[in-house]
Amino acid sequence: MEQGCMEFRVKHQPVFSVVEFDLNADEVIISQPNSMLTMTSGIQIKAAVGRGRKPGWRSGFGSLLGGESFFTAEFTASKNDQMLTLAPDAYGDIVVIELLNAGGFYLTRGSYLANSGDCELKTKYGGLKGLMSKKGLFLLHASGEGIVFCQTYGAVIDKVLDDGEVFFVDNRFVVAFSDTVQYQLVKATESVKDSLMSGEGLVNRYTGPGRLIYQTRSKPGSGVLGKILDAAT
């Protein structure tokens, strides 16, 4: 695929996916730290705080609230015909979201892998519905004309919701969704007994129009303490 002069390919799908970029002089890729798999000698690496058009300490703290790293890695080609390969830290696919003509997207906690081009990435407060639906209080909002790359766990399903169409997903499995999609925390069942016995007490209700991207597995739990810490950030 191409974005302007920049070409990229997602390879080794669907479980061990990597994204490979062909870069010319001065083209830049921004990614989560520790994502680089391979690169050629004409690429320079710089650490940055935060992400988006206005990186800095405020952006970095916002990234932490959204479940991402405080720092990012910035890869810049110093000459033409360079190659960079990024790999997620989980066994899963890579989702490519082209923002141009697609509007904004919300990325759930831990989904961000990298971005290229003109992207604005901001942390948005999701309210208690974000806390209760197991993805934290904050979401990462992506807008602009660039491309965002999301990491997933398991296979990926990309569902398009019509205007007013309703769909229920346990938010542990949600990767990203259009900012035109409305979401609300609701009970999965009518009775408390059924909720407790089924293990499906609360789920998120998504109402179109827009795209809803979700994965077929959730990352293994990190114990009671880890869950408490995850919910608090």
Beta strands, then each sheet from edge to edge (+ up, - down):
strand 1: 2-3
strand 2: 6-11
strand 3: 18-23
strand 4: 28-31
strand 5: 36-39
strand 6: 43-49
strand 7: 71-77
strand 8: 82-86
strand 9: 94-98
strand 10: 105-107
strand 11: 112-116
strand 12: 119-125
strand 13: 138-144
strand 14: 147-151
strand 15: 156-161
strand 16: 166-169
strand 17: 174-178
strand 18: 182-187
strand 19: 202-207
strand 20: 210-215
sheet 1: 1+ 2- 3+ 8- 5+
sheet 2: 6+ 7- 4+ 11- 14+ 9-
sheet 3: 12+ 13- 10+ 17- 20+ 15-
sheet 4: 16+ 19- 18+
end
